[in-house]
Amino acid sequence: MGNPRIGMVGVGPVGSILAAYYTQKGYPVVAIDIFKEHLDRIRDQGLVIEGATDLTVRVEKTYYSVEDAAAAGEKFDGVFVCVKATAIKHVAPGLPALLNDDGVGISWQNGLDTEAGLLEVLGPERTLRGAVNYAGNLMGIGTVRMTFFNPPNYLGAAVRGNAKAEDMAGRVAKSLSSVDLATEFTDDIHHYVWEKAIRNAALMPVSALTGMDMAQVMDSPRSLFLVEQLLTESMAVSAKVGYSFDQKFYDDTLEYYRKAGHHMPSMRGDVEDGRRTETEFLNHRIAEVGEQHGVPAPYNRALANALLCIDELAGQRQRKSDQ
């Protein structure tokens, strides 16, 4: 990929960390987000990453939408899509205008099937999918706390076996590793997508619905029971579609949660701040896949329905405020 121009669509915690790592190594990065105050701060005063690493960088060029960037004539070799999964439908249609002829769109998000919106507009040769193994929290305008990075990240073609996309995925993975975000190319990214989705779907909804952080969830027998049921169900569903995980994965996942400490999962923050959650791409999708293949997933379905009710209320409040 040489010396690529990078577009970052979505500069919440995941996108901000990615933008900071690329910028500190001299890559030309352009940030695109609707959060104007955040963009203005990181452009004019700098983006601060603290916690697992300490960085302060200025992202010198920003836009408030993909349409604004396209109107300004911006073209990129790679566009990382780091928006919430629920926002993909709003940004995906504008991506083709932002890419050079051989440019690629990269779904750098949590959840199942987040790459579908990119595939629809870019096709399999230009769509990559990542499995992200770092996280953070927005601490204030222009400041993100990186809570952990459990390397490596993984990157592959959104459609397995597409030679052109796999070649590009290998190049982008090398560029990520070169900026100290260790990333491995894989020819079966969906194995790692399912692995991450299972881990998110077993704890995030419990935290979101109870208000507990990760340590509190793991310390309570009641919430731990829910985590264990969700984890067992999700593993059964993934096995049915060809991605089997063993007892070691189950045990390692619970230990992974215990080591996370008092981290606040993003879904809990979504509920507290009145934003739509990503349950549509996590528990809801896992339950849906299970039901399609004859695998019951009642705990995933129940928690997904509860969160979707919260999402409905959040949407109603937003519509009222817009009137």
Secondary structure, DSSP 4 states (H G I P E B T S, - for coil): --S--EEEE--SHHHHHHHHHHHHTT--EEEE-S-HHHHHHHHHT-EEEEESS-EEE---EEESSHHHHHHTT--EEEEEE-S-GGGHHHHGGGSGGGEEEEEEEEE--SSSSTTHHHHHHH-GGGEEEEE--EEEEEEETTEEEEEEE-SPEEEEESSTT-HHHHHHHHHHHHHHHHTT--EEE-S-HHHHHHHHHHHHHHHHHHHHHH---HHHHHH-HHHHHHHHHHHHHHHHHHHHTT----HHHHHHHHHHHHHT-S---HHHHHHHHTPPPSGGGTHHHHHHHHHHTT---HHHHHHHHHHHHHHHHHHHHHHHHH-
